[in-house]
């Protein structure tokens, strides 16, 4: 299937936002990825292939965080940036998949701009910080400030992936370190700190669109508890990958199919 993957930029707030578009489906899907060290620029083909199951039903858009972020940027402000990009592109009533930090952004997007969201999947994310995520992110911040790249990449792998996955790829850890060193260290620190500003729990029931929550029972980054409490507060569907962790969206073979079925049902 031709994926028609294309990279482009959108100007917002006097800055640039890297974007990817693929697929030729009649409906609109927005994918909001989690915190990462490298951004989406140059990854259009690999991401389109990873999520090709959506290309028939949807025209899919991925938005990176914009350049020149203020040091104290909040998740809510990142959601306002997503809304600004969607407005620029003339997009509305999209089905939104938010993963990890992207799920935090998606919650604010649905609350502040309900006209932009038709359905939403919140995967391995949270509505308020907890001691586990605080400790992990503060440790990542400390390692980044010290330039301890091998320790950072290894700890990110351990906290996100299953034991079997980490064991399989441990021989390649030195190569992964070279590939995953933050491209822009101050930006990575800013976005890591922004995760700790998410606080939608008391207002999350304002979200009116249909929601599916997906969590990982062995999540060492945010834990599985936030998925359960979000679903209870929203009164929505939930699916837990009890044997997987934060990277369930990569490791679970049926993850994309599960999201697609929810969106098109």
N, C-alpha and C positions, 0 to 999 in steps of 0.2 A: 504494500500500500504506500503510495507517495505521501510523505508526511508534510511536505511544503514548509519545512522549518526555516524560520527567518529571524535574524537578530536586528533590533533597531533601538533607538533611544527616544525618549519623550522628555521634553523640557517642563519642569515644574519648579516653582519657587526659585527661579534663577539658577537651577541646577539641572543635571541630567540623570535620568533613570534608565538603566539598561533593561531591555525587555526581550522576550522571546515569544514568537507566535508559531504554532503548528496546527495541522489538521484543517479540514475544510467542512466540518459539520455545521449544521444550521444553528445550533445552540452555542452559547458562550460559557466557557469554563475558565475560572481564574484559579491558578495554583500559587499558593503563598508558602514558600519553603521556610525551613527553619534556619537557625543560626549556622553559618558555615564560614570557613576561612578564606574562600577564594571568589565567591560571587558566581553569577551565571554567565558572564561574558565568555564566549568561545565554547559554550557547552550546549548549544542548541540541538545538535544532532544527537548527542548522547541522551539528553533529557527527553527529546521527542521519541527516541527509541524506547526508553524506559517506560514512558507513559503512552505508547502508541495505541493502546486499547481504547483511548478516548477520542482518537482522531477521526473516526467515522461519524460519531454523533455530535462532536464539538469542534469549534475553533477554540484552541486552548491558548491562554496567555499566562506567561510567568513574568513577574515583575521583581527586580532586585530592589534593595533599598537605595534611595537616591544618593548621589555624591554630596559631599560637603555637609554632612550631618552635624548638628550641634552636639557638643559633648554630653549634654544632659537630655538628649532626645528620649521621649517616652514611647511606649508601644502605641498609645492612642494617637500620637503624632505620626507614627509610621502608618497607621491605618488611614489617617487623613491624606497622606501621600498617595496611598493606593487609590483612594477615592478621586484624587486629583488626576491621576493617570487615567483612570477609567472615564472620567469626564472628558478628558482630552481626546480619548479614542472613541467616544460616543457609545460606551458600553453600559448596560444596565441589566438588571434581573439575571445576573449570572449565577451559575452554580459554582460555589467556592469551596475548594479544598485547602484547609490550613493545617500545616504540619508543624508541631513544636512552637517556635516563636511565630511562625506563620499562623498557627491556630489562635494565638493570643491576638494577633493583628486582626484576624477574621472576626473575632468576637466584637471588637470595637467597631469594625466596619459595619457589621449587621445592626449594631445598636444605633450608631450615629447616622448611617446612610442606608436605611432599610430598602430604599428604592433600588439599590445596586445588587441586592442579594436575593436570589430565588430559593435556593437550598444551600445547606452548608454541612460539610464534614469537618469535625474537629478531631485531629489525630494526635495522640501522645502529647497533649498540651495541658494547660492548667488555667484556672481563672484567678488564682491568687498564689503568691509564693508560699513555700513551705520550707522547713529547716533543711530538707535534703537538697532542693534545688539551690538554695542560698549557699550552702557549703560547697557544692560542686562548682558553681559559677565563680565564687570567690577564689577557689583553688585555681581555676582556669585563668582568671584574671592575674593572679599572682605569678603563675608560670609564664604567662605571656609577657608580663612586665620584666621578668628575669631573662627572657629569651630562651627558656628551657623547652625548645621545640620538640625534642624527642619525648620528653615527659608529657607535654601537652597532648601531642597526637596520640600517644599510647593511652593516656587517661581518657581522652574523648572516645577512643575505640572501646575501651573497657566499660565505660559508663553507658554507651549507646547500644552496643551489639551483644548478642548472646555469647556465652562462653565458647560454644562450638565454633562460631564465626571468628572470634578473636584468635582461637587456637589455630584455625586454618590459615589465617593471614599474618600471624605473628612473624613468620620468616621474611615477610615483605615490609616489616615495620620501618626499616631505614628508608626504603623507597617511598613509602607512604608519608614519612616525615618530610622528605624533600618536596613532595607534591602538595602537602597540606599546610606548610608554613603559611601563616596569614599573609596575604598579598599586601594588605594595608593594616599594619598593627594598630594604630590609633582607632581606625574604623572598627576593627574587630572588638577592641575593648569597649568602644561606645555601644555597639550592638549587644555585646554580652551584658553590660550593665543595664541596658534597656529592658532586658527580659525581666528584671526584678521590679519593674514598674507596673507590671500587669496586675490589675485589681478590679476585675469585673464581677466578682462573685455576688455581691449584694445587688447588682443591677442586671445580672445575666438573664433573668426571666423577662426582661424587656425585649429580648430577641423573639421575633414572631415567626420567622421562617422555619420550615422543617429542618431538624438537625439530627445528624448521626454522630455519636461520639465513639471513637475507637481508641482503646488504650492498650498498654502492655503490662501484664501482671508482674513482670520482672524488671520494670523500668527503674534503673538506678539513677536517672537524672531528675525526673519530676515525680516519680512513683506512679503507681496505678490509681491511687486514691482520688486524685483530682478528676480523673475521667468519670469515676462513679459519682462524685458529688456534683459535677456539672450536669450529668444526665438526670440525676434526681431533681436538681433545681429546675431544669428545663422540662422535665417530664418527657424526655425524648428517648429514642432508641440508643442502645449501647451495645458494642461488641468488644470483648476483651480477649486479646491474645495472651492467655494465661502463662504460656511458656516463653514468651518473647519480651524484649525490653523496648527501649526507646526507638530503636531502628526497626520496629515491626513493619513500618511502611516500606522498607526495603527487603526485609527477610521473609515476610509472609507472602507466599506465592499467590494467594487469593486477595491480597489487599486491594489492588486496582480494580479487580472485578467486583469486589464488595462495594467499593465507592461508586462505580458505574451503575450497578443495580439500584442503589439507593437514589441516585440522581434521576434515573429514567423511569422509576416505578410509578 
